[in-house]
């Protein structure tokens, strides 16, 4: 996908923080604490995924950064601009794609996207709007009323509206909720193209595989607090687990003391040996286990390994955070 309409931004974005959230607390009138002394920095040009269960504070955090919700304490800076004292300038740098499909049903696709650009005080730019609609496969639908579009197409219109004023940052709140698998993958390609053009992308998602596929960093939020912010590959390496499964030719009635001491477990009615370990375990340990098995003249049919997914890690982190 050609995202040249945003290419000029790529040259201005370095590796500095484009969003700084400092000790933000949000407490509602009923004393419910939505965010509790939360801090996080978002790097220019990255894709960061906010993961957390329902009610964790993801949407509240996005709403505060976008200036839609006031904070109780703390501060937020967008490209160096305070969102409270420099609201208009800060908001002009942000494109927001909400989870809800809220659009004017009788307006055309072209009309609603053009209007969005004007609402940010931007001068008309028909060529830019055409480029955005083409990139989102909406140009052929430009004269169609919104009410005639499918849910997936309406979500594309929301993205086009968010991009119409050429933001540096794009917030996507559950961008692929309710869309089919093919459209979800199209969205993933679009998000990657936006990153390549220099746009910083912040997304919340319930689809863990989505974060695993496209995010550079993962932030896990629960109970209004950030549990972890980590580079995805580092996170997978540091917290990921592997399982070595060894299928046996004949079932065993039990394990020797040597195999038990090595941490091996007997499963599948004695037909399988299991060893769980961290991904950074040295190969020598695996070799030691295989040698011990062979020394006891146990016949092996098959050996394979499985690695924990980002979903496994996420569930473990949230469970620990709630305990």
Secondary structure, 3 states (H helix, E strand, C coil): CCCHHHHHHHHHCCCCEEEEEEEEEEECCCCCEEEEEEEEEEECCCEEEEECCCCCCHHHHHHHHCCCCCCCEEEEEECCEECCCCHHHHHHCEEEECCCCCCCCCCEHHHHHHHHHHHCCCCCCHHHHHHHHHHCCCHHHCCCEHHHCCHHHHHHHHHHHHHCCCCCEEEEECCCCCCCHHHHHHHHHHHHHHHHCCCEEEEECCCHHHHHHHCCEEEEEECCEEEEEEEHHHHHHHHCEEEEEEEECCCCCCCCHHHHHCCCEEECCCCEEEEEEECCCCHHHHHHHHHHHHHCCCCEEEEEEEECCHHHHHHHHHHHHHC
